[in-house]
């Protein structure tokens, strides 16, 4: 994909064909898989296009590395608080993900949490991640075929956040066979509702039954979080986790108010479990369908295992595993894009953009741009990441951009590398080659069936 060459101010941003009078560009939209539809639409209209709806509502999409290079310039563009975020705000309030740009609440929360993601903190959480890997292996036993691997990996990620973030097990791996943890089910439904109800025009078709379920899910999630906080306050016990850092700041700042602590807790559950779980599922899919690559990951992990576990300091040495994860994030970034708003009158791809107008930078397209990634941009090739390769910042941004980029990036990657390396070391994976990707604000493998057979 390349940026449209030198359009004049008189030209308008391309739009899909067959615009409907009054309603606008409603034809060809996909409620279930809007981002994958947008990826296809780029192939028809070029890397920048717009849908316009009744009332002059615009949805503008950018899908090339050149366009992202322009849109991540913080002097001209900033994070846009989009409709899906508004839908999640009712759950997470002024948490890091849903607080307004440069708000006092965001700054306080960021300052309170930033020390929870430094290397020393990762070392504190490592035992919790090892415990989750062990729990996953115990659940798999000598082997089983998992019919929904994304659900299993989502439960593992949820348990990792519960233990490393709050010293609290959510019971993701109980004797409930294939059932997911209720908290995870609620999170998935909330994500789906937020996405579908946020789509202009089509969102109004989301029924009242779904809305009532969404309210019940939010009430349940909040009650679970408050139970965690209350239990910690009653016991007074200290833990090497994120919640302890919020309750007992070490930098002289006052602790966050209890309601904001709860919002931060929910934010970390919401933002951390779905994306990491989906990443783990995508990686598992690729490894299950490439036995030679899986063997390389297995050999690397086995060489770094001592007394049945991989030590904290050895996770950074998992280079092949890291390459597989990076390549999975490139082809299927679990957060498929991010919204940017113009701080001032400007241009994008040569087209005029007025101050306040916004655009969705679709990473799903940018990460597949042949001008940035070569003619094999659509192929899964982890070896492109080896040998010291570092992508340009305008070609690869799976954790967002600017001051509002994902604060938990190191948490997610450390957790993912350890869990994947541990599972592939101990299990042979088999898959059927098929990959169907569904969307609930994030990208997620649907009904991904993977066989796990214990080695030895």
Secondary structure as the mmCIF struct_conf table of DSSP 4:
data_model
#
loop_
_struct_conf.conf_type_id
_struct_conf.id
_struct_conf.beg_label_comp_id
_struct_conf.beg_label_asym_id
_struct_conf.beg_label_seq_id
_struct_conf.end_label_comp_id
_struct_conf.end_label_asym_id
_struct_conf.end_label_seq_id
HELX_LH_PP_P HELX_LH_PP_P1 UNK A 3 UNK A 5
TURN_TY1_P TURN_TY1_P1 UNK A 9 UNK A 10
BEND BEND1 UNK A 11 UNK A 11
BEND BEND2 UNK A 17 UNK A 18
HELX_LH_PP_P HELX_LH_PP_P2 UNK A 19 UNK A 19
STRN STRN1 UNK A 20 UNK A 20
TURN_TY1_P TURN_TY1_P2 UNK A 21 UNK A 23
STRN STRN2 UNK A 24 UNK A 24
BEND BEND3 UNK A 25 UNK A 25
TURN_TY1_P TURN_TY1_P3 UNK A 27 UNK A 28
BEND BEND4 UNK A 31 UNK A 32
HELX_RH_AL_P HELX_RH_AL_P1 UNK A 34 UNK A 45
BEND BEND5 UNK A 47 UNK A 47
STRN STRN3 UNK A 48 UNK A 53
TURN_TY1_P TURN_TY1_P4 UNK A 54 UNK A 56
STRN STRN4 UNK A 57 UNK A 62
BEND BEND6 UNK A 64 UNK A 64
HELX_RH_AL_P HELX_RH_AL_P2 UNK A 65 UNK A 71
TURN_TY1_P TURN_TY1_P5 UNK A 72 UNK A 72
TURN_TY1_P TURN_TY1_P6 UNK A 74 UNK A 76
STRN STRN5 UNK A 77 UNK A 79
HELX_RH_AL_P HELX_RH_AL_P3 UNK A 83 UNK A 92
TURN_TY1_P TURN_TY1_P7 UNK A 93 UNK A 94
BEND BEND7 UNK A 95 UNK A 95
TURN_TY1_P TURN_TY1_P8 UNK A 96 UNK A 98
BEND BEND8 UNK A 99 UNK A 99
HELX_LH_PP_P HELX_LH_PP_P3 UNK A 100 UNK A 100
TURN_TY1_P TURN_TY1_P9 UNK A 101 UNK A 102
HELX_RH_AL_P HELX_RH_AL_P4 UNK A 104 UNK A 113
HELX_RH_3T_P HELX_RH_3T_P1 UNK A 114 UNK A 117
BEND BEND9 UNK A 118 UNK A 118
HELX_RH_AL_P HELX_RH_AL_P5 UNK A 119 UNK A 140
TURN_TY1_P TURN_TY1_P10 UNK A 141 UNK A 142
STRN STRN6 UNK A 143 UNK A 146
BEND BEND10 UNK A 147 UNK A 147
HELX_RH_AL_P HELX_RH_AL_P6 UNK A 149 UNK A 160
HELX_RH_PI_P HELX_RH_PI_P1 UNK A 161 UNK A 165
HELX_RH_AL_P HELX_RH_AL_P7 UNK A 166 UNK A 166
BEND BEND11 UNK A 167 UNK A 167
TURN_TY1_P TURN_TY1_P11 UNK A 172 UNK A 173
BEND BEND12 UNK A 174 UNK A 175
TURN_TY1_P TURN_TY1_P12 UNK A 177 UNK A 178
HELX_LH_PP_P HELX_LH_PP_P4 UNK A 179 UNK A 181
HELX_RH_AL_P HELX_RH_AL_P8 UNK A 182 UNK A 198
BEND BEND13 UNK A 199 UNK A 199
TURN_TY1_P TURN_TY1_P13 UNK A 200 UNK A 201
HELX_RH_3T_P HELX_RH_3T_P2 UNK A 202 UNK A 205
BEND BEND14 UNK A 206 UNK A 206
HELX_RH_AL_P HELX_RH_AL_P9 UNK A 208 UNK A 235
BEND BEND15 UNK A 240 UNK A 241
HELX_RH_AL_P HELX_RH_AL_P10 UNK A 242 UNK A 247
BEND BEND16 UNK A 248 UNK A 248
BEND BEND17 UNK A 250 UNK A 252
HELX_LH_PP_P HELX_LH_PP_P5 UNK A 253 UNK A 257
HELX_RH_AL_P HELX_RH_AL_P11 UNK A 258 UNK A 288
TURN_TY1_P TURN_TY1_P14 UNK A 289 UNK A 289
HELX_RH_AL_P HELX_RH_AL_P12 UNK A 291 UNK A 303
TURN_TY1_P TURN_TY1_P15 UNK A 304 UNK A 304
STRN STRN7 UNK A 305 UNK A 306
TURN_TY1_P TURN_TY1_P16 UNK A 307 UNK A 308
STRN STRN8 UNK A 309 UNK A 310
HELX_RH_AL_P HELX_RH_AL_P13 UNK A 312 UNK A 315
TURN_TY1_P TURN_TY1_P17 UNK A 316 UNK A 317
HELX_RH_AL_P HELX_RH_AL_P14 UNK A 319 UNK A 331
TURN_TY1_P TURN_TY1_P18 UNK A 332 UNK A 332
BEND BEND18 UNK A 334 UNK A 334
STRN STRN9 UNK A 335 UNK A 335
STRN STRN10 UNK A 337 UNK A 342
BEND BEND19 UNK A 343 UNK A 345
STRN STRN11 UNK A 346 UNK A 348
TURN_TY1_P TURN_TY1_P19 UNK A 349 UNK A 350
STRN STRN12 UNK A 351 UNK A 353
TURN_TY1_P TURN_TY1_P20 UNK A 355 UNK A 356
STRN STRN13 UNK A 358 UNK A 362
HELX_RH_AL_P HELX_RH_AL_P15 UNK A 363 UNK A 366
TURN_TY1_P TURN_TY1_P21 UNK A 367 UNK A 368
HELX_RH_AL_P HELX_RH_AL_P16 UNK A 370 UNK A 373
TURN_TY1_P TURN_TY1_P22 UNK A 375 UNK A 378
BEND BEND20 UNK A 379 UNK A 379
HELX_RH_3T_P HELX_RH_3T_P3 UNK A 382 UNK A 385
BEND BEND21 UNK A 387 UNK A 388
TURN_TY1_P TURN_TY1_P23 UNK A 393 UNK A 395
TURN_TY1_P TURN_TY1_P24 UNK A 398 UNK A 399
HELX_RH_3T_P HELX_RH_3T_P4 UNK A 402 UNK A 404
BEND BEND22 UNK A 405 UNK A 405
TURN_TY1_P TURN_TY1_P25 UNK A 407 UNK A 408
HELX_RH_AL_P HELX_RH_AL_P17 UNK A 409 UNK A 426
STRN STRN14 UNK A 427 UNK A 430
BEND BEND23 UNK A 433 UNK A 433
STRN STRN15 UNK A 437 UNK A 439
BEND BEND24 UNK A 440 UNK A 441
STRN STRN16 UNK A 442 UNK A 442
STRN STRN17 UNK A 443 UNK A 445
BEND BEND25 UNK A 446 UNK A 447
STRN STRN18 UNK A 450 UNK A 454
#
